Amino acid sequence: MIELPGRPDNLTDVPPRSYQVRPDELEGAVRESLSHQVARTRPLSVDPAGQAIRRANRIRRRRAAAGVALAAVTTVLLSAGIAQLGAETSRDGAPIVVIGDPGPTNRPLPKASIPGSAPSPETSAAPPAGETLVSAAGRRLVLPDVGAAERAQPLPSGNGWLVVGAPTTAGRSLWVVQDDGLVQVLLAGAGGIVLAPDSLQVAWRDGGDLLVAGVVGTQLIGAVRTPVPAGAEPVRFVADSVLVRLDPTGAGHTLWRPGAGPLPDFLDRKSLNVYGELPDGRLVGQVATTDPSRTCLAVLAPTRRLEQVRTGCGPDLSQDGVGGVSPDGRWLLVNGRIGGTDRSLLVDLHRLGPAATAVAAGPPMTGVVIWTDGTNASYLDGTGQLVQLDVGQVRAGKPAGPAAVPGVSTGDQPILVKGF
């Protein structure tokens, strides 16, 4: 074996490395290292923009999910209503429901406003009749572009009104007027329209049928219908049923519960008008007697086919159907006559009996009667003036008198509403 000269391993010799660094070289290396660190982009521990984007995405996803859920619920309710409609009545045809305004681009959106201080008739023109709401306290609210109206109630949300149009040759309309100025038509060309006290339901006549639907936002959903006799009209909601007058010129009512079948066969043949409910759910109404020129008051039991529980005859009552019961069920304000003169009458329902009496309360009433509590009521007379009465003063022989509503001209007929 031949032995090669050199190192005992296979590494080659290299010159020894110098570890001596000049100051200028060290300074240059430090500068270069620092410049690299500054140029490098480091992630922030808190990223405001990223957090905002992620939050917006979460909100968008939640809104999308809520919208899909609401659409699903609405579809189910509509489907249930249509299915129930077909199962119960076996009648074809859809209710005359308008979802939204049929021509919103052709009509500007009005602004419903409550004036801070109502101007006097001498300084401003009075609004058209039927477009002004008046509260029991005398405040007024103008609803332009709605047309002549008959009744109005606050929406369940309190952010607007349900407005029932006055009858025309084409029928009645039902409007939603919101506080933000949005106006939409819910019904058009309907017969009689009745709103539930809480504004969550509406009943109306459509041709030969009676329909009931729920009010959700600016839509009617879950409509249910049943055939009714010619001339029958809804009168009012009684709990979960609808009181139906079978003949507008004669006596007779019945109660229909939506979803429980057709109009009941039983009916009451004596009741003429129903004025309101007592706290226990019984009704106060006017009933016919064997004498065609005489009527009486009666307490009616809706759970017993409108059977007369108590009857009181004596006051000379008008048959126009205008009247209202106090919230505590003690007093009835109704139109009638005393000494051959048309007046509004105050009747003590606790003394309703064979010798019932009434005292003059003020001028005759038009429209609705609003009781603000058990002893104070308001209504409008035939000239559109506001009458505010106190039971104590009326019983003391001091009937209430009318007073002009500021901003409403004499002869215009505003609508009395509860609220605002």
HELIX and SHEET records of a PDB file:
HELIX    1   1 PRO A   23  ALA A   39  1                                  17    
HELIX    2   2 PRO A   48  THR A   89  1                                  42    
HELIX    3   3 PRO A  104  ASN A  106  5                                   3    
HELIX    4   4 PRO A  302  ARG A  304  5                                   3    
HELIX    5   5 LEU A  349  ARG A  351  5                                   3    
HELIX    6   6 VAL A  391  ARG A  395  1                                   5    
SHEET    1   A 3 ARG A 140  VAL A 142  0                                        
SHEET    2   A 3 THR A 132  SER A 135 -1                                        
SHEET    3   A 3 ILE A 415  VAL A 417  1                                        
SHEET    1   B 4 ALA A 149  PRO A 154  0                                        
SHEET    2   B 4 GLY A 160  GLY A 165 -1                                        
SHEET    3   B 4 ARG A 172  GLN A 178 -1                                        
SHEET    4   B 4 VAL A 183  ALA A 190 -1                                        
SHEET    1   C 4 ILE A 193  LEU A 195  0                                        
SHEET    2   C 4 GLN A 201  ASP A 206 -1                                        
SHEET    3   C 4 ASP A 209  VAL A 216 -1                                        
SHEET    4   C 4 GLN A 219  PRO A 227 -1                                        
SHEET    1   D 3 GLU A 233  VAL A 238  0                                        
SHEET    2   D 3 SER A 241  ARG A 245 -1                                        
SHEET    3   D 3 HIS A 253  TRP A 256 -1                                        
SHEET    1   E 4 SER A 271  GLU A 277  0                                        
SHEET    2   E 4 LEU A 283  ALA A 288 -1                                        
SHEET    3   E 4 THR A 295  ALA A 301 -1                                        
SHEET    4   E 4 GLU A 307  GLY A 312 -1                                        
SHEET    1   F 3 ASP A 316  LEU A 317  0                                        
SHEET    2   F 3 TRP A 331  ILE A 338 -1                                        
SHEET    3   F 3 GLY A 323  VAL A 325 -1                                        
SHEET    1   G 4 ASP A 316  LEU A 317  0                                        
SHEET    2   G 4 TRP A 331  ILE A 338 -1                                        
SHEET    3   G 4 THR A 341  ASP A 348 -1                                        
SHEET    4   G 4 ALA A 358  GLY A 362 -1                                        
SHEET    1   H 4 THR A 366  TRP A 371  0                                        
SHEET    2   H 4 ASN A 376  LEU A 380 -1                                        
SHEET    3   H 4 LEU A 386  ASP A 390 -1                                        
SHEET    4   H 4 PRO A 402  ALA A 403 -1                                        
END                                                                             
